[in-house]
Amino acid sequence: MQSAADASASWSEKPRPTPARPSLFTVALVFVAVLWTSAFIIFSLGAGLLAWDVRFAYLPAAEAVLHGDSPYPALDDPILEDQKGYVYPPQLAVALAPLAPLPVDLVALVVTAAMLAMLWLTLRLLDVRDVRCYAAAVLWMPVASGLLLANVSIPLALALAVTWRYRESVRGPALALGLAVAAKFLLWPLLVWTAATKRIRATVAAILLGLSVTLVAWAAIGFKGLGGYLDLLRRLSDIQSENSYSIVGIASTLGLGGVVGNVLTVLVGGAALVACVVLARRGDEFRSFTCAVAATLALSPIVWLHYLVLLLVPLAISRPRFSLIWLLPILLWTSPRPGYAEGVQTFLPAIAAIVMLAVLLARPARLETA
């Protein structure tokens, strides 16, 4: 009979399996992603463009808060046309106030590094382990736009990931959605999803947390700008909605006018919300969640390329391993403009989003292993 020592020696003599070498495609994709992202950040920083929103909107608003002034521009301020005005609720300006005295380039680098970390964390929370998915993600045009502007789109994607990952708890979704919706009302359809999936406590807690944070932040600046805030949002929509990638912008490009665009926005977004509720009642949480994300994009009167970062979340949930659909948003590099959308470019983000959503809703592959 073989002794324990002999068995151990015999086992140690067996060749251990060697890890599979990465394919040439994987090496090339990762190399391109690292090289491109590094060059993109370096050149953007050198041109004074890196973290555009932080430079020209968030930090000036934070500095105004430090001086006891309103962080909000006047309704006739030309910076609204230049997409430089601060239009968020005040908590973001209050949170960034400690950074206002620092050199702008330093803040830009710190914020960009934080954006990359949040992008990584978003995929990690959703159990994505395939390095090709990470490489493809940083090559997305919407992700590059989110990095260049350093706005709240990537943090909103992280909030979606937290909401899904910890959906069976109250605290995770309440904290993530409460802070996210309060910072930017864009994600409010996700509260419909939490309610439709009978997560009432999380829904109520998110609403109460969001209201509390916003109230405290506005109190911290002496409620400056509160009276005219809704007028500011309407003014921003008047300026930007027909020039963006939203349904309103698409209708305007087709010559249908803003009224038709608004009607289509309600119809398409409303249909996505109805689908969210119906699928939730059937117990199909992933498709319901995906429809809520679709409604988020459809119902926004203003949509920029970086908004499509939100699609990273349902994609990662459904396909944590690399497939060709991970490369689809890279094609949107054919679409960007430094300013407003124009001509055929207006349609490309919507086409990419529709294709991706259709594939995910038709074949939610992750459900096999979830």
C-alpha positions as CSV (number, residue, x, y, z in Angstrom):
1,M,0.0,0.0,0.0
2,Q,1.4,3.4,-1.0
3,S,2.4,5.5,2.0
4,A,1.4,9.1,2.5
5,A,5.0,10.2,1.8
6,D,5.1,8.2,-1.4
7,A,1.8,9.6,-2.5
8,S,3.0,13.1,-1.8
9,A,6.2,12.5,-3.7
10,S,4.3,10.9,-6.6
11,W,2.0,13.9,-6.7
12,S,4.8,16.4,-6.6
13,E,6.4,14.7,-9.6
14,K,3.4,15.2,-11.8
15,P,3.8,18.1,-14.2
16,R,1.7,21.1,-13.2
17,P,-0.5,22.5,-15.9
18,T,1.1,25.7,-17.3
19,P,-1.2,28.7,-17.7
20,A,-2.4,29.2,-21.2
21,R,-0.5,31.9,-23.1
22,P,-2.4,34.9,-24.1
23,S,-3.3,35.0,-27.8
24,L,-1.7,37.4,-30.2
25,F,-5.1,39.2,-30.4
26,T,-5.2,39.6,-26.6
27,V,-1.7,41.0,-26.4
28,A,-2.3,43.3,-29.3
29,L,-5.6,44.6,-27.9
30,V,-4.1,45.2,-24.4
31,F,-1.1,46.9,-26.0
32,V,-3.2,49.2,-28.1
33,A,-5.5,50.0,-25.2
34,V,-2.6,51.0,-22.9
35,L,-0.7,52.9,-25.5
36,W,-3.8,54.7,-26.8
37,T,-5.1,55.6,-23.3
38,S,-1.7,56.9,-22.2
39,A,-1.3,59.0,-25.3
40,F,-4.8,60.3,-25.1
41,I,-4.3,61.4,-21.5
42,I,-0.9,63.0,-22.2
43,F,-1.9,64.9,-25.2
44,S,-5.2,66.0,-23.7
45,L,-3.3,67.3,-20.6
46,G,-0.8,69.1,-22.8
47,A,-3.5,70.8,-24.8
48,G,-5.3,71.9,-21.6
49,L,-8.3,69.8,-22.4
50,L,-8.1,66.9,-19.9
51,A,-10.9,66.9,-17.4
52,W,-12.8,69.6,-19.4
53,D,-15.8,69.7,-17.2
54,V,-13.7,69.8,-14.1
55,R,-11.6,72.6,-15.5
56,F,-14.3,74.8,-16.9
57,A,-17.4,74.0,-14.8
58,Y,-16.8,72.1,-11.6
59,L,-13.8,73.9,-10.2
60,P,-15.1,77.4,-11.0
61,A,-18.3,76.4,-9.2
62,A,-16.4,75.0,-6.3
63,E,-14.4,78.2,-6.1
64,A,-17.6,80.2,-6.1
65,V,-18.8,78.1,-3.2
66,L,-15.6,78.9,-1.3
67,H,-16.2,82.6,-1.8
68,G,-19.8,82.4,-0.7
69,D,-21.2,83.0,-4.2
70,S,-23.7,81.0,-6.3
71,P,-22.1,78.3,-8.4
72,Y,-24.7,78.7,-11.1
73,P,-24.4,80.9,-14.2
74,A,-27.1,83.4,-15.3
75,L,-29.6,82.3,-17.8
76,D,-28.1,84.6,-20.5
77,D,-24.5,83.6,-19.7
78,P,-22.7,82.5,-22.9
79,I,-20.9,79.8,-21.1
80,L,-24.1,77.7,-21.3
81,E,-23.7,77.8,-25.1
82,D,-20.1,76.7,-24.7
83,Q,-21.0,73.8,-22.4
84,K,-19.0,75.2,-19.6
85,G,-21.7,76.2,-17.1
86,Y,-22.2,74.3,-13.8
87,V,-25.8,72.9,-13.9
88,Y,-25.7,70.1,-11.4
89,P,-27.2,70.2,-7.9
90,P,-24.8,71.8,-5.5
91,Q,-23.3,68.7,-3.8
92,L,-20.7,68.2,-6.5
93,A,-19.4,71.7,-6.2
94,V,-19.4,71.5,-2.4
95,A,-17.5,68.1,-2.5
96,L,-14.9,69.5,-4.9
97,A,-14.3,72.7,-2.9
98,P,-11.2,71.4,-1.2
99,L,-9.6,70.9,-4.6
100,A,-10.3,74.4,-5.9
101,P,-7.0,76.0,-4.6
102,L,-4.8,73.2,-6.2
103,P,-3.2,73.5,-9.7
104,V,-5.8,72.7,-12.3
105,D,-3.5,70.2,-14.2
106,L,-2.9,68.3,-10.9
107,V,-6.6,68.1,-10.2
108,A,-7.2,67.0,-13.8
109,L,-4.7,64.1,-13.4
110,V,-6.1,63.1,-10.1
111,V,-9.7,63.1,-11.3
112,T,-8.7,61.2,-14.5
113,A,-7.0,58.5,-12.4
114,A,-10.1,58.3,-10.3
115,M,-12.2,57.8,-13.4
116,L,-10.0,55.0,-14.6
117,A,-10.2,53.4,-11.1
118,M,-14.0,53.6,-11.1
119,L,-14.1,52.1,-14.6
120,W,-12.0,49.2,-13.4
121,L,-14.2,48.8,-10.3
122,T,-17.4,48.8,-12.4
123,L,-16.3,45.8,-14.3
124,R,-14.7,44.1,-11.3
125,L,-17.9,44.4,-9.3
126,L,-19.7,42.6,-12.2
127,D,-17.3,39.7,-12.1
128,V,-15.6,40.6,-15.4
129,R,-12.2,38.8,-15.3
130,D,-11.3,38.8,-19.0
131,V,-8.6,41.3,-19.6
132,R,-9.8,41.8,-23.2
133,C,-13.0,43.3,-21.9
134,Y,-11.1,45.9,-19.9
135,A,-8.9,46.7,-22.9
136,A,-12.0,47.0,-25.2
137,A,-13.8,49.2,-22.6
138,V,-11.1,51.9,-22.4
139,L,-11.1,52.0,-26.2
140,W,-14.8,52.8,-26.3
141,M,-15.4,56.3,-27.7
142,P,-18.0,57.0,-24.9
143,V,-15.4,56.0,-22.2
144,A,-12.8,58.2,-23.9
145,S,-15.3,61.0,-23.8
146,G,-16.0,60.4,-20.2
147,L,-12.3,60.5,-19.4
148,L,-11.7,63.6,-21.4
149,L,-14.5,65.5,-19.8
150,A,-14.2,63.8,-16.3
151,N,-17.9,64.3,-15.7
152,V,-20.3,62.1,-13.8
153,S,-21.0,59.5,-16.5
154,I,-18.4,57.0,-15.3
155,P,-19.4,57.4,-11.7
156,L,-23.0,56.8,-12.7
157,A,-22.0,53.6,-14.4
158,L,-20.3,52.5,-11.2
159,A,-23.5,53.3,-9.3
160,L,-25.4,51.0,-11.7
161,A,-22.9,48.3,-11.1
162,V,-23.2,48.6,-7.3
163,T,-27.0,48.6,-7.6
164,W,-27.0,45.3,-9.6
165,R,-24.2,43.6,-7.6
166,Y,-25.9,44.3,-4.2
167,R,-29.5,44.2,-5.5
168,E,-30.5,41.8,-2.8
169,S,-29.6,44.2,0.0
170,V,-31.1,47.5,0.9
171,R,-28.0,49.5,1.7
172,G,-26.0,49.1,-1.6
173,P,-28.7,50.2,-4.1
174,A,-30.0,52.9,-1.7
175,L,-26.6,54.4,-1.3
176,A,-25.6,54.1,-5.0
177,L,-28.9,55.3,-6.5
178,G,-29.6,57.9,-3.8
179,L,-26.3,59.7,-4.4
180,A,-26.4,59.1,-8.2
181,V,-29.9,60.4,-8.8
182,A,-29.3,63.3,-6.5
183,A,-26.2,64.3,-8.4
184,K,-27.8,63.8,-11.8
185,F,-31.5,63.1,-12.2
186,L,-30.7,61.1,-15.4
187,L,-30.8,57.7,-13.5
188,W,-34.3,58.1,-12.1
189,P,-35.7,55.2,-14.2
190,L,-33.6,52.8,-12.1
191,L,-35.8,53.7,-9.1
192,V,-38.7,52.4,-11.2
193,W,-36.8,49.2,-11.6
194,T,-36.1,48.8,-7.8
195,A,-39.8,49.5,-7.1
196,A,-41.0,47.1,-9.9
197,T,-38.8,44.3,-8.5
198,K,-40.4,44.9,-5.1
199,R,-37.3,46.4,-3.5
200,I,-39.5,49.1,-1.9
201,R,-37.2,49.7,1.1
202,A,-34.2,50.3,-1.1
203,T,-36.3,52.6,-3.3
204,V,-37.6,54.7,-0.4
205,A,-34.2,54.8,1.2
206,A,-32.6,56.0,-2.0
207,I,-35.2,58.8,-2.5
208,L,-34.8,59.9,1.1
209,L,-31.0,59.9,1.0
210,G,-30.9,61.8,-2.3
211,L,-33.3,64.5,-1.0
212,S,-31.3,64.8,2.3
213,V,-28.0,65.1,0.6
214,T,-29.3,67.7,-1.8
215,L,-31.0,69.7,0.9
216,V,-27.9,69.7,3.1
217,A,-25.7,70.8,0.1
218,W,-28.0,73.6,-0.8
219,A,-28.2,74.7,2.8
220,A,-24.4,74.7,2.9
221,I,-24.4,77.4,0.1
222,G,-27.2,79.4,1.6
223,F,-29.7,78.1,-0.9
224,K,-28.1,80.3,-3.6
225,G,-29.5,79.5,-7.0
226,L,-32.3,77.3,-5.8
227,G,-35.1,79.7,-6.9
228,G,-34.0,79.8,-10.5
229,Y,-32.6,76.2,-10.8
230,L,-35.5,74.8,-12.8
231,D,-35.3,77.8,-15.1
232,L,-31.6,77.0,-15.6
233,L,-32.4,73.4,-16.5
234,R,-35.0,74.5,-19.0
235,R,-32.6,77.0,-20.5
236,L,-30.0,74.3,-20.9
237,S,-32.4,72.0,-22.5
238,D,-33.5,74.7,-25.0
239,I,-29.9,75.3,-25.9
240,Q,-28.5,71.8,-26.1
241,S,-31.3,69.2,-26.6
242,E,-31.8,69.7,-30.4
243,N,-28.0,69.7,-30.9
244,S,-27.3,66.5,-28.9
245,Y,-27.6,62.8,-29.7
246,S,-31.0,62.5,-27.9
247,I,-34.2,61.6,-29.6
248,V,-35.0,65.3,-29.6
249,G,-31.7,65.9,-31.4
250,I,-32.4,63.1,-33.9
251,A,-35.9,64.5,-34.6
252,S,-34.4,68.0,-35.1
253,T,-31.8,66.6,-37.5
254,L,-34.6,65.0,-39.5
255,G,-36.4,68.3,-39.6
256,L,-39.3,67.2,-37.4
257,G,-38.9,69.9,-34.8
258,G,-38.6,69.9,-31.0
259,V,-42.3,69.2,-30.3
260,V,-42.2,65.9,-32.3
261,G,-38.9,65.1,-30.6
262,N,-40.4,65.5,-27.2
263,V,-43.4,63.4,-28.0
264,L,-41.2,60.6,-29.4
265,T,-39.0,60.9,-26.3
266,V,-42.0,60.2,-24.1
267,L,-43.3,57.4,-26.3
268,V,-40.0,55.5,-26.6
269,G,-38.9,56.1,-23.0
270,G,-42.3,55.3,-21.7
271,A,-42.4,52.0,-23.7
272,A,-39.0,51.1,-22.2
273,L,-40.3,51.8,-18.7
274,V,-43.4,49.7,-19.3
275,A,-41.2,46.9,-20.5
276,C,-39.1,47.3,-17.4
277,V,-42.2,46.9,-15.2
278,V,-43.7,44.0,-17.1
279,L,-40.4,42.0,-17.2
280,A,-39.9,42.7,-13.5
281,R,-43.3,41.1,-12.7
282,R,-42.2,38.1,-14.7
283,G,-39.1,37.7,-12.7
284,D,-36.8,38.6,-15.5
285,E,-34.5,40.9,-13.6
286,F,-31.7,41.3,-16.1
287,R,-34.0,42.3,-19.0
288,S,-36.0,44.5,-16.7
289,F,-32.7,46.2,-15.5
290,T,-31.6,46.6,-19.1
291,C,-34.9,48.2,-20.1
292,A,-34.5,50.7,-17.2
293,V,-31.0,51.6,-18.6
294,A,-32.6,52.0,-22.0
295,A,-35.3,54.3,-20.6
296,T,-32.6,56.4,-18.9
297,L,-31.0,57.2,-22.3
298,A,-34.3,57.5,-24.2
299,L,-36.0,59.9,-21.7
300,S,-33.1,62.3,-21.4
301,P,-33.7,65.4,-23.5
302,I,-29.9,65.8,-23.8
303,V,-27.6,62.9,-24.6
304,W,-23.9,63.1,-25.2
305,L,-21.5,60.3,-26.3
306,H,-20.3,59.7,-22.7
307,Y,-23.9,58.8,-21.6
308,L,-23.4,55.5,-23.5
309,V,-20.9,54.5,-20.8
310,L,-24.0,53.3,-19.0
311,L,-24.4,50.4,-21.5
312,L,-21.2,49.0,-20.2
313,V,-23.1,47.7,-17.1
314,P,-25.7,45.5,-18.8
315,L,-23.0,44.3,-21.3
316,A,-20.7,43.2,-18.4
317,I,-23.6,41.5,-16.6
318,S,-24.6,39.5,-19.7
319,R,-21.2,38.9,-21.2
320,P,-18.4,38.9,-18.7
321,R,-16.1,37.2,-21.3
322,F,-15.0,38.9,-24.4
323,S,-17.1,38.8,-27.6
324,L,-17.3,41.0,-30.7
325,I,-20.1,43.1,-29.2
326,W,-17.5,44.5,-26.8
327,L,-15.9,46.2,-29.8
328,L,-19.1,47.9,-31.1
329,P,-18.8,51.3,-29.3
330,I,-15.3,51.6,-30.6
331,L,-16.9,52.3,-34.0
332,L,-18.3,55.5,-32.5
333,W,-14.9,57.1,-33.1
334,T,-16.3,57.8,-36.5
335,S,-18.9,60.0,-34.9
336,P,-17.3,62.5,-32.4
337,R,-17.2,66.2,-32.8
338,P,-15.7,68.7,-30.4
339,G,-19.0,70.5,-30.1
340,Y,-22.6,69.7,-31.0
341,A,-23.8,66.7,-33.0
342,E,-24.3,67.4,-36.7
343,G,-25.7,65.5,-39.7
344,V,-25.3,61.8,-39.9
345,Q,-23.2,61.8,-36.7
346,T,-26.4,62.4,-34.8
347,F,-27.7,59.0,-35.6
348,L,-24.7,56.8,-35.0
349,P,-24.8,56.6,-31.2
350,A,-28.5,55.7,-31.2
351,I,-27.8,53.0,-33.8
352,A,-25.0,51.6,-31.7
353,A,-27.1,51.7,-28.5
354,I,-30.1,50.0,-30.2
355,V,-27.9,47.2,-31.7
356,M,-26.3,46.5,-28.3
357,L,-29.6,46.6,-26.4
358,A,-31.2,44.4,-28.9
359,V,-28.5,41.8,-28.7
360,L,-28.5,41.9,-24.9
361,L,-32.2,41.6,-24.6
362,A,-32.5,38.8,-27.2
363,R,-29.6,36.7,-25.8
364,P,-28.7,37.5,-22.2
365,A,-25.9,34.9,-22.2
366,R,-24.8,35.5,-18.6
367,L,-28.0,34.0,-17.3
368,E,-26.6,30.6,-18.0
369,T,-24.0,31.1,-15.2
370,A,-25.7,33.7,-13.0
